[in-house]
Amino acid sequence: MTTQQAQDSVVYSASLADVQELGILPKTGYLVPLKTKDELLASRETFDVYVVEVPAAFASAVLNVVRKAIPDLTTVNLQHLRRVVQLSFLPKQLQIQFSSAAQAWDRGSTTSQAVDGLGATIQPEIRYLLVSPTSLIALPNLLDVLAQNPPFLGSPVTPQVFTVPVPALAPTSSEQALQWSQEYWSISYKNTNPYGPHPSLVARNTAEIEPHAGTWLALAELAGEQIKEQGLGENIGCVIVDGTGKEEKVIAATGDTRWCSPDKIASLHRDGPGNVMAHAVLRAIAMVAKKRLRIANGPLESESTIVSSDSTVPHIFCDDPHTPLEHRFYLADNLTPNGYLCLDLDIYVTHEPCVMCSMAILHSRFRRCVFGRRMPLTGGLTAEIARFQESGIDEKKNLPQPSGGLGCGIFWRPSELNWKFLAWEWESDGGDEDRTGAVEDSIQA
Amino acid sequence: MNEQRGQHERFMREAIKMAELALATDETPVGCVFVKDGEIIGRGMNDTNRSLNGTRHAEFVALAQILAKHPVTILKETDLYVTVEPCVMCASALRQYGIRAVYFGCWNERFGGTGGVLTIHEDPSVDKPYPVYGGIFREEAIMLLRKFYVQENGKAPDPKQKKTRELKTDIIPLNIDTPKSY
């Protein structure tokens, strides 16, 4: 580092204002939180339950009878399903089905009947009771149990039992609860999300990073384009931001250098994957590490101290800055000292990172990740699963057609992987040119 | 058949040497060698603590050595021997590079990418799948990890007090039905 550079690094904090001075036009759009693997599983699974029509006054009595008759009921989670529901709160198709089969309770001699002043009986208020999953009791047995207890005991009204599919797991948002209530059965939503980050956590973080996300993504695009212009890599870029302080700061900005040969010139042979370890995300993570080493040990005398005395080795990791833009952020000593890996940092990538880079983000303990364009054939963050067979094979390239995705959902699998972070995709509002399309679908970003 | 087994054990022995070197330098004891035509063309050990980079796994360190001297295409004729199952990140990197086969010691239940947690080596992908063979000197790989976990990691935030931790030496035999446990 020259004296001039050393002085620059002292004053240059790489703040939003510094980035804006580069003439970067923020992308316009908004953030969409990614669905987790478990959320998607939860949204698809249903099971069948029995529903019985009863007078409102008998609902809790029948429920008690059912609980006694089916001890296994305590082992299933029905908390997201309303157990006793009025007809008008049920989905339209159930309203039609149930009302067409409605019982004539007023003909019966049940004690629930209201008797008006003139001695005539009136129809009692009716409720629909969710009894149990069909897997817990056979229908004839259930009918027996019901018939032997009020209000059916001694009544001409026979129990009317329906079989209805319901969502197996709790909804993860109020929108989903509303949709399920219109589609399946009346659902209660408790503003929690057992299958992903809590909605209030997501909302708070979205509001926090949304104002400048378009700027960081635009900077990532610029970093990617500049390296691509040198023929060293694909048009993919990455920016790491520290959002913990009063002011966000750019810690690293990198492009992809997979086509950079060990002697630092553009490689002529573009067959195969190139240097996978030179993806933009891995380079940015490596630069954070080198900045940490610099803060801890003073300026790195030679980049070749890394790994071995063989000076060509570190170049394979491509963790030196290649462009003035990469240099600018690499030289800024703006990391909080004594930090651990990339804990509490945010990462912005122009494209959905490949499985390797997604896991590298997880290993590095990032806090939040935003990407620009989905990569259904190669991306590791999204949890949606491709339907390769249905969508067919592109015969020219012998590749599965892009549809859903690989289904990895690496950002939030807390029961399997030892870290989790929040992740969003960027949805452009069409106000600016989409420049991410220059990368082919089969590319690992 | 026996001769082949001898080959595999010989190379895994070399990988274990790298893991022992890692343990001696306060790195997570994972070691590996890459083998082409019966020759070791790269060696690596975990390097995350020294580099402050959580992605510097043994495989990456060895790959950097190899690619400094050879074209990427050499990996298509190269096998990896690694003491612990490759993580999801390394499993994906190896597939993108087109590795021929992977031999490993013990499974990685926390973030294994070739069967321990995910199956990145054979899932649908634009890249060619590769075969994996686990369980070679599994007990030794596990013991190396256990020795490390009773050492302190001063670099982690709030180092956990490990003084009370005991080095356990019993290893449950591998159950064919649940091959993930170590």
Chai-1 contact restraints between the chains, C-beta under 6 A:
chainA,res_idxA,chainB,res_idxB,connection_type,confidence,min_distance_angstrom,max_distance_angstrom,comment,restraint_id
A,P262,B,A68,contact,1.0,0.0,6.0,A-B,restraint_1
A,G272,B,V72,contact,1.0,0.0,6.0,A-B,restraint_2
A,P273,B,Q96,contact,1.0,0.0,6.0,A-B,restraint_3
A,V276,B,A93,contact,1.0,0.0,6.0,A-B,restraint_4
A,V276,B,Q96,contact,1.0,0.0,6.0,A-B,restraint_5
A,V276,B,Y97,contact,1.0,0.0,6.0,A-B,restraint_6
A,I285,B,T55,contact,1.0,0.0,6.0,A-B,restraint_7
A,A286,B,N53,contact,1.0,0.0,6.0,A-B,restraint_8
A,A289,B,S51,contact,1.0,0.0,6.0,A-B,restraint_9
A,A289,B,L52,contact,1.0,0.0,6.0,A-B,restraint_10
A,A289,B,N53,contact,1.0,0.0,6.0,A-B,restraint_11
A,R292,B,L52,contact,1.0,0.0,6.0,A-B,restraint_12
A,L293,B,L52,contact,1.0,0.0,6.0,A-B,restraint_13
A,V307,B,V61,contact,1.0,0.0,6.0,A-B,restraint_14
A,T312,B,A68,contact,1.0,0.0,6.0,A-B,restraint_15
A,V313,B,A64,contact,1.0,0.0,6.0,A-B,restraint_16
A,V313,B,Q65,contact,1.0,0.0,6.0,A-B,restraint_17
A,V313,B,A68,contact,1.0,0.0,6.0,A-B,restraint_18
A,I316,B,A64,contact,1.0,0.0,6.0,A-B,restraint_19
A,I316,B,L67,contact,1.0,0.0,6.0,A-B,restraint_20
A,I316,B,A68,contact,1.0,0.0,6.0,A-B,restraint_21
A,F317,B,A64,contact,1.0,0.0,6.0,A-B,restraint_22
A,Y340,B,P157,contact,1.0,0.0,6.0,A-B,restraint_23
A,L341,B,G54,contact,1.0,0.0,6.0,A-B,restraint_24
A,V355,B,S92,contact,1.0,0.0,6.0,A-B,restraint_25
A,V355,B,I120,contact,1.0,0.0,6.0,A-B,restraint_26
A,M356,B,M89,contact,1.0,0.0,6.0,A-B,restraint_27
A,M356,B,S92,contact,1.0,0.0,6.0,A-B,restraint_28
A,M356,B,A93,contact,1.0,0.0,6.0,A-B,restraint_29
A,M359,B,V88,contact,1.0,0.0,6.0,A-B,restraint_30
A,M359,B,M89,contact,1.0,0.0,6.0,A-B,restraint_31
A,A360,B,T55,contact,1.0,0.0,6.0,A-B,restraint_32
A,A360,B,M89,contact,1.0,0.0,6.0,A-B,restraint_33
A,H363,B,G54,contact,1.0,0.0,6.0,A-B,restraint_34
A,H363,B,T55,contact,1.0,0.0,6.0,A-B,restraint_35
A,S364,B,G54,contact,1.0,0.0,6.0,A-B,restraint_36
A,L377,B,V126,contact,1.0,0.0,6.0,A-B,restraint_37
A,F388,B,P124,contact,1.0,0.0,6.0,A-B,restraint_38
A,L399,B,V126,contact,1.0,0.0,6.0,A-B,restraint_39
A,E416,B,V117,contact,1.0,0.0,6.0,A-B,restraint_40
A,L417,B,F111,contact,1.0,0.0,6.0,A-B,restraint_41
A,N418,B,R110,contact,1.0,0.0,6.0,A-B,restraint_42
A,S442,B,V126,contact,1.0,0.0,6.0,A-B,restraint_43
A,Q444,B,Q96,contact,1.0,0.0,6.0,A-B,restraint_44
